[in-house]
């Protein structure tokens, strides 16, 4: 009988130990599952926070060198450029009146840093205006990463200043590359924008109050996916796809500006490329 009791006690003890072991395993499994859930939740929260952060512009390799070259393109390059197309010519503003600043005809640019078509048009606009004066404060950036033609290399006019004896220039970048408010469009500039550009498209460029362009005048497909180095190299080659669209656009803008400045500076406005483009001016 004593042996039977001992055997039963031992069996019962083994059963209790096995039960305790099972409970411990279950407890660890529950803890592991809870930890896994917590990790997943934390990862999701962190992911949401990161995704909502403003995205920095990709590294602007070659931007400074490209800008320096763009502002000093030789006149001979423009004379070799293909003629611009009628679509590249600014349109006459019906009912427009002269727009001036400090007694000089004024160019008004309205755009945004996120805008890919603004990004492309700035190349042509900077190239043209640099024939009339000098810029300072232009910074490198790219268009939005989440729009068509993402991360197009370009420059921002946010802090730009333009010095010229014959022209004035004002730029308003309404949003940064992440779509956040940047500079305010108001007063006379807002009134002009609403009156002559009711659709609100950008870039919108008013040339001295008499003509304007709405949207890019360069071929987006030629610039799409290119680097700073590739864009500026293309501009310097009139036979390249980029050279066939950007350089004629520069001549076209220049011709419009020469009309506003009454042919000044003469060496620019009488050049072969500008004279060729001037026949397309929509008077």
Secondary structure, 3 states (H helix, E strand, C coil): CHHHHHHHHHHHHHHHHHHHHHHHHHHHHHHHHHHHHHHHHHHHHHHHHHHHCCCCCCCCCCHHHHHHHHCCCCHHHHHHCCCCCHHHCCEECCCCCCCEECCEEEEEEEECCCCHHHHHHHHHHHHHHCCCCEEECCEEEECCCCCCCCCCEEEECCCCEEECCCEEEEEEECECCCCCECCCCCHHHHHHHHHHCCCCCCCEEEECCCEEEECCCCCHHHHCCCCHHHHHHHHCCCCCCCHHHHHHHHHHHHHHHHHHCCCCCHHHHCCHHHHHHHCCCCC
